[in-house]
Amino acid sequence: MPVMKILKNFPVKKFRRALLAWYQREKRVMPWRNTKDPYKIWVSEIMLQQTQVKTVIPYYKKWIAAFPDVRALASAPPGKVLKCWEGLGYYRRAGMLHRAAKSVVKDLDCKIPARAALLKELPGIGRYTAGAIASIAFDEKVPVVDGNVVRILTRLFALRQSIELSAAISALWDLAGALLEERAPGDFNQAMMELGATVCSPQNPECGRCPARTFCKAHRLKREMFFPVRTRKENYESVTMHALVLSLPDGRVLLQRQLAGYWWTGLWTFPFFNSFREMAGICGEKGVRPLGKLCHSVTRYRIELRVWTKNSSRKNLLHVAGSRWVPLKNLKKTALPAPHRKIANLLLEARK
Ligand code: SF4
C-alpha cells in the first residue's frame, strides 16, 4: 500500500511529539547514549545486532578500553580483536568491523563518513547500521528499520502484508522515513527502537504504558499479536558435532584454529568432527570416553555437541590442520566460541 494512503488521517506530528516525550522520560542509560562519537556508536550498533543491551554493555566497555578509536582498532592484531569479542557470538561481525576500521584509516584518512550512503560502502555496514550511525552521530535525516521498528509500524497501522516480501520491507522504510522527526532524527530513531525493545515486545506488548496506544490500529482492534504478519515458518537445521578433548600427560590439550569459510572462522576450538566414525578414524576408538553433551544455537542452526575425551601419550597422534598443544592455564586467554568455551570451563573446573 502506498505510504500516502497508509498515513491518510494519521496525526504524524502528535505521534512524533508523544514518542519523543516518552523517550526523553523513559530511555535507558547506556554508555553509548551520551556520545556523538561515530566510532563508539558504530561499535555499539554492530554489537547490538542479534544481542541484547544488557549483554552488550560489558563487552562495549571492554572494547572501548582496548580500542578507544578507529586507529587503535585498525592497528590491533586479529587475535586480540577476536579475544575481545569472545562470547558475543556471530564472530564475522568482529572481523568486518576490523576490516572496515582498516579501510577508514587507510582510505579515508581516519574519518568515518557522515552520510549513510557512504557508510554503507564499508564492510559489515548495511542500510540499518548506516542509518543509525548517520542519524545519531551526524543528525542526518535518514530512518532506520530493524525488527523492533518493523513490529511497531506493522502494529501501528495494522499492516497485513507479509514482512517476508521485499516490497513490504521497502514500504516500511518509506513509512519510517515519512514519520521521521527531521529536527531530531537520531533521537526519533532511537525512540522507535527503544519502544520496540522495552514496550512493544513480540510476545507481550505492554499497550497500557505505550505512548503510541492512542494512535495504534492493532491496539484499537485488540489484535496486537497478529502483527507483523509472517507466512513462512522458520526452518531450523539440526547439526550434530563431535568434539574431542585430547590431553597429554603434562595437561596440555589440542586446539585447532578454524579456517575461513567454516564454523567460527579464526577462533580456536577443540578438534570437532561431523561423526564419531570420522573422529575415530583420526584418533582411534580405543581410550575414547564421553565427557558430556552441549546444545548451542547459532543463526538457523541448532547444534548438539557431543564431547569426548582421550589421553594421548604421543604428541603427533592427531594430524589436524592448524592445531596446537595448549596448556590448560592458557585456555582463559585464548579466543574460543561459546560451546568450546563451555568445554574449556568444564576442564578448568575439574582441575581445581
Ligand atoms: S499500543 Fe501496543 S501494539 Fe501498539 S505500538 Fe504500543 S505496545 Fe505496540
Boltz pocket constraint, residues with backbone or C-beta under 6 A from the ligand:
constraints:
  - pocket:
      binder: B
      contacts: [[A, 151], [A, 152], [A, 155], [A, 156], [A, 199], [A, 200], [A, 201], [A, 205], [A, 206], [A, 207], [A, 210], [A, 211], [A, 212], [A, 213], [A, 214], [A, 216], [A, 217], [A, 218], [A, 219], [A, 224]]
      max_distance: 6.0
